[in-house]
Structure formats: structure tokens, C-alpha cells
Amino acid sequence: MFNAKNKTDMQQPATNGNGGATLISSGTILKGDISSNNDLRIDGTVVGNVKSSSKIIIGSSGVVEGDIIGNQADITGKVTGNIRAKELLQLRGECMVNGNLYAGKLQVEPSATFNGQCHMGANIVEMSNNEQQTTAAVQ
């Protein structure tokens, strides 16, 4: 009488826009750049740059050969490349990082290994992103 639609017509379609996370599992090798708006967890191997506007997690079996850019990063595996985390960057466990770090805040466990330069502060991360865009536009 008031509404002819049944309950199934009124339900919104399921979307993967919020709260979803992407997993690259152990044994998977991905060649190419990754860009996402959601959380990323890498337990496999990525040969390319990884970018997310959310959190990036590199598990203990994870390997990234390229730059990592995200809001937050939690590294337990191996990274060869620069890491840019706008907020918190955590180097945990037996992680090995060969590259420069740009982070708002940095947390390093005693068992973590890091070779490169470290730049901290939110304005440093913003400046380095702007420098990258300017360099790319000139080329």
C-alpha cells in the first residue's frame, strides 16, 4: 500500500569500496606497479612500485623491489626501494630495508635492518612527494 518494493529491491548492492583489503599471498610474483585506495598486504613478491592511500603491510615472507608510498606502512619482510609513509612507518621483526625512508613517525624494532637515509616529519613526506611530481613533469 505505501511502497510496492519488496525488501530485496531496497538493499544496496555490495561494493568493495570501503573496508576491503588486497592480499598478495605467499608464492605469488607480481611484476608491475600497484595502486589502491584500500589496505594492501603483501606476503608474496612484487617487482614494481606499491602505492596506497591507506595502510601497506609487507609480511615476513613479502618482498618488494620498488618504492612504497602510503599513509602508513608496516614492514616485516624485505624491501629494496624508498619508503614514504605520511603517518607511521614501522620496521618490525627481521625486516631488511635497502632504501631511503620518509615518514611522519618512525618505529624500529632492534632486530630490523635498515640501510639508507631517514627523513622524518609530515612536511618532509609532503615535500618529497612534490619533488617527485616536479621531476616527473620536467622529464
C-alpha positions in Angstrom: 0.0 0.0 0.0 2.7 2.5 1.0 5.6 1.1 -1.1 5.3 -1.6 -3.7 9.0 -2.5 -3.5 10.0 -5.7 -1.6 13.0 -5.9 0.8 15.3 -7.3 -1.8 14.7 -4.3 -4.1 15.6 -1.9 -1.3 19.0 -3.5 -0.5 22.1 -1.7 -1.7 24.5 -3.7 -3.9 27.6 -4.8 -2.2 30.7 -2.7 -3.0 34.3 -3.3 -2.4 35.0 0.4 -1.8 35.2 0.5 2.0 36.9 -1.8 4.4 38.3 -4.2 1.8 41.9 -5.2 1.8 44.0 -6.6 -1.0 46.2 -9.6 -0.3 49.1 -10.8 -2.5 49.7 -14.2 -1.0 53.0 -16.1 -0.5 54.2 -17.8 -3.7 52.7 -15.1 -5.9 55.0 -13.0 -8.1 53.6 -9.7 -9.4 55.5 -7.6 -11.9 54.2 -4.1 -12.3 53.0 -1.2 -10.2 50.1 -1.5 -7.7 47.8 1.4 -6.8 44.9 1.1 -4.3 42.7 3.2 -2.1 42.4 0.3 0.4 44.8 -1.6 2.7 47.4 -3.8 1.0 49.1 -6.9 2.4 52.0 -8.4 0.5 53.2 -11.8 1.5 54.4 -12.7 -2.0 56.8 -10.8 -4.3 56.2 -7.5 -6.1 58.6 -6.2 -8.6 57.3 -2.6 -9.1 56.1 0.3 -7.1 53.4 0.0 -4.5 51.0 2.9 -3.7 48.0 3.1 -1.4 46.1 5.9 0.3 45.7 3.6 3.3 48.0 1.1 5.0 50.6 -1.1 3.4 51.7 -4.3 5.2 54.7 -6.3 4.0 54.6 -9.7 5.7 57.6 -11.8 6.8 57.6 -13.7 3.5 56.9 -10.5 1.5 59.4 -8.9 -0.9 59.1 -5.6 -2.7 61.6 -4.4 -5.3 60.4 -0.9 -5.8 59.2 2.2 -4.0 56.4 2.1 -1.4 54.1 5.1 -0.9 51.3 5.0 1.6 49.5 6.6 4.5 51.0 4.0 6.9 53.4 1.2 6.4 54.2 -1.9 8.5 57.3 -3.8 7.2 58.3 -7.2 8.3 59.7 -8.6 5.1 62.3 -7.3 2.6 62.1 -4.0 0.7 64.6 -2.7 -1.9 63.5 0.8 -2.6 62.4 4.0 -0.9 59.5 4.0 1.6 57.2 7.1 2.0 54.7 6.9 4.9 52.7 10.0 5.6 51.9 8.9 9.1 53.6 6.0 10.8 56.3 3.7 9.4 57.1 0.5 11.4 60.1 -1.7 10.8 59.4 -4.9 12.6 61.0 -8.3 13.3 63.7 -9.5 10.9 62.8 -6.9 8.1 65.5 -5.8 5.7 65.1 -2.4 4.0 67.6 -1.0 1.5 66.5 2.5 0.6 65.6 5.9 2.0 62.8 6.4 4.5 60.4 9.3 4.5 58.0 9.2 7.4 55.9 11.3 9.7 56.8 9.0 12.6 59.2 6.0 12.6 59.2 2.9 14.9 62.2 0.5 14.5 62.5 -2.8 16.4 66.0 -3.8 17.4 66.1 -6.8 15.1 65.2 -4.8 12.0 67.9 -3.9 9.4 67.8 -0.6 7.5 70.4 0.8 5.1 69.7 4.3 3.7 68.8 7.8 4.8 65.9 8.7 7.1 63.9 11.8 6.8 61.1 12.4 9.4 58.2 14.8 9.8 55.0 15.2 7.9 56.3 18.2 6.0 59.3 16.1 4.8 56.9 13.5 3.3 54.8 16.2 1.6 57.9 17.9 0.2 59.4 14.7 -1.2 56.1 13.9 -2.9 56.0 17.3 -4.5 59.6 17.0 -5.7 58.8 13.7 -7.3 55.9 15.2 -9.2 58.0 18.2 -10.3 60.8 15.9 -11.5 58.3 13.7 -13.4 56.8 16.8 -15.1 60.2 18.1 -16.2 61.2 14.7 -17.8 
